[in-house]
Amino acid sequence: MPMLLDDIHDPADLRSLSHEQLDQLSAEIRSFIVETVTTTGGHLGSNLGVVELTLALHRVFDSPRDVILWDTGHQAYIHKLVTGRKGDFAGLKQAGGLSGYPSRAESEHDWVENSHASTALSYAHGIATGFHLRGEDERRVVAVIGDGALTGGMAYEALNNLGHANSRVVIVLNDNGRSYAPTVSKLSSGLTHLRLNPSYVQARERVRHMLRGIPGLGGLAYSGVHGLAIAVREVVTPHRFFEALGVRYAGPIDGHDIAGMEQALANAAEWDGPIVVHVLTQKGCGYGPAEEDEVQRLHDFKVQPAVRGAGPGGAPPSYTDAFSKAILDAAARNSDIFAITAAMAGPTGLIPFEEKYPERFLDVGIAEQHAVTAAAGMAMAGLRPVVAVYSTFFSRAFDQANLDVGLHGLPVVFVLDRAGITGDDGPSHHGILDLSLALAIPGMTVFAPSSADEVGPMLDAALGLDGPSVIRFPKTPARHVGSDAVGHGLSARVVHRGDGTVALLAVGKMVEAAEEAAAKLAADGIDATVWDVRVVAPPDPAMLADAARHGLVVTVEDGIRVGGAGTFLIDALRALPGAERPRPAVRILGVPRTYLAQGKPDLILSELGLDGPGIATAVTGALADERDRAHLT
């Protein structure tokens, strides 16, 4: 049987299909997405839920002349399929392949690369404003906001401005009741098509005008009809919230009924101002394993790499697992410990905590700013809050971490998962800014475990501090070590003491790469000292004093080099007393100031010179430079 999907190369190809053919196409798309994503990895449940919605959007609106914005961007796979990128899906999320998010470099149909949530309404407001001022009011702007994105505060700020400016934007609220996990959704069902249809609005106004003209009874008759309409709307629609902001509301609509959505969207496109079209979809629709996953609906599917075996004593296989166990242990000892996350209890390892201590757990939704300031308030009230988010999302709450927590010197612990080079989610998800941001906050203690076994001791140390702290660890498989390779408190740990030629100060997961580099250097007759920094701030004075006795000091981190750990450590080294002592030469190895494309973390690190061979090459090069400099002088 011919595949309809093979003949879809452009959104215009959809418009000649019957609704029966669209049903067939929807089934083909689901099969294609499941087959692709279970091979390459990617966001599965999110996209299975928006198949019919995407087809309806592209049949009603004329992309790219009409602008379709996706928030969150990970629900745009079907959009990519119907805009000519089917042949690229074999490389989804692979190095040099198709991005897992909208990408301006891939297609004119992709306007923004909004892989962080709650941004599309702001983009929509700006684009609609630009179109209006340029006299292009016939162009439509559509913002699809869903998968939990309406839990983020930025979306509500944009709604307020859209209503105030009366911007002509169609807001499609894709309500699947979830973000990563179940998300509270209180929008109720109502008289959708009746309220949305322009002919109904016009007819209602004609009736009201006629009733007002009835001698003696006009006012009473009008008031009765008007009062009945208000009463019905109060019962069956959540219009009051949106319309108080100047945004019309219609819905909810069955998000898997293409014909119904086409009618609703076509009518909404005629509305002269902002309008919300609320559609109800099922995350993971049409794929049994996703529908049966009560927690995430297979939000994202991960192709599992080979995982190293558990270490001594059956140590957990990942940094996240180590944190999950550590916070449970700590909470059992201290009833003041409170865990907070932002729509990612599962990915950050907090579900076991939530199950055991539901009264001490808060998922704020996609609202990192609120999470951090709420944590500040908890700390003021005597609790010991632990905020667990991805490293890349910490930047969304930097102001709050700096001024609401840091300025007050509050004992809030930030646990930043997915720190460093994360891989196939691309530039928006690499966690390379957290060290630079955290080190800019006065009084912030910054921990970086080099093994999963370090996470527990570091969490205990952080919970014992009087001020704020950060523990950052990577997404990549965790290293496991014996108790003799686990540090304590705020001290650094010397891994190998060399002959004074070069000291490698390695941060977090880069300790293993530094050890590999030291082995390669030893084969060339260079005996390098290796330090596991463990605590970047405040740096261990003993480590700094030892490093100062070397001819060359090389710092290594998987964070951005500009303003990062290396810069911080070298500044501290240069501030040591003893001006008469010659200063060592220094090299700072880290991530350059650029946007890094998707790819496997090990490959990216190798390309950046942040693996064992790369570090060894940097050391030999630096030593050669110093010899040349000494010869010239």
Secondary structure as UniProt FT lines:
FT   HELIX           4..7
FT   HELIX           11..14
FT   TURN            15..16
FT   HELIX           19..40
FT   HELIX           45..48
FT   TURN            49..50
FT   HELIX           51..60
FT   TURN            63..65
FT   STRAND          67..71
FT   HELIX           73..75
FT   HELIX           77..80
FT   HELIX           81..85
FT   HELIX           86..91
FT   TURN            92..93
FT   TURN            95..96
FT   TURN            104..106
FT   TURN            108..109
FT   HELIX           120..133
FT   TURN            134..135
FT   TURN            137..138
FT   STRAND          141..146
FT   TURN            147..148
FT   HELIX           149..151
FT   HELIX           153..165
FT   STRAND          169..175
FT   HELIX           192..196
FT   HELIX           198..212
FT   TURN            215..217
FT   HELIX           218..236
FT   HELIX           239..244
FT   TURN            245..246
FT   STRAND          248..254
FT   TURN            255..256
FT   HELIX           258..269
FT   STRAND          275..280
FT   TURN            283..286
FT   HELIX           288..291
FT   TURN            294..296
FT   TURN            312..314
FT   HELIX           319..333
FT   TURN            335..336
FT   STRAND          337..341
FT   TURN            345..349
FT   HELIX           351..356
FT   HELIX           358..360
FT   STRAND          361..363
FT   HELIX           368..380
FT   TURN            381..382
FT   STRAND          384..390
FT   HELIX           391..394
FT   HELIX           395..397
FT   HELIX           398..399
FT   HELIX           400..406
FT   TURN            407..409
FT   STRAND          413..417
FT   TURN            424..425
FT   TURN            427..429
FT   HELIX           434..439
FT   TURN            442..443
FT   STRAND          445..447
FT   HELIX           452..454
FT   HELIX           455..463
FT   STRAND          469..472
FT   HELIX           483..485
FT   TURN            489..490
FT   STRAND          493..496
FT   STRAND          502..506
FT   TURN            508..509
FT   HELIX           510..523
FT   TURN            524..525
FT   STRAND          529..532
FT   STRAND          535..537
FT   HELIX           541..548
FT   STRAND          552..560
FT   TURN            562..563
FT   HELIX           565..574
FT   TURN            579..580
FT   STRAND          585..591
FT   HELIX           601..607
FT   TURN            608..609
FT   HELIX           612..632
//
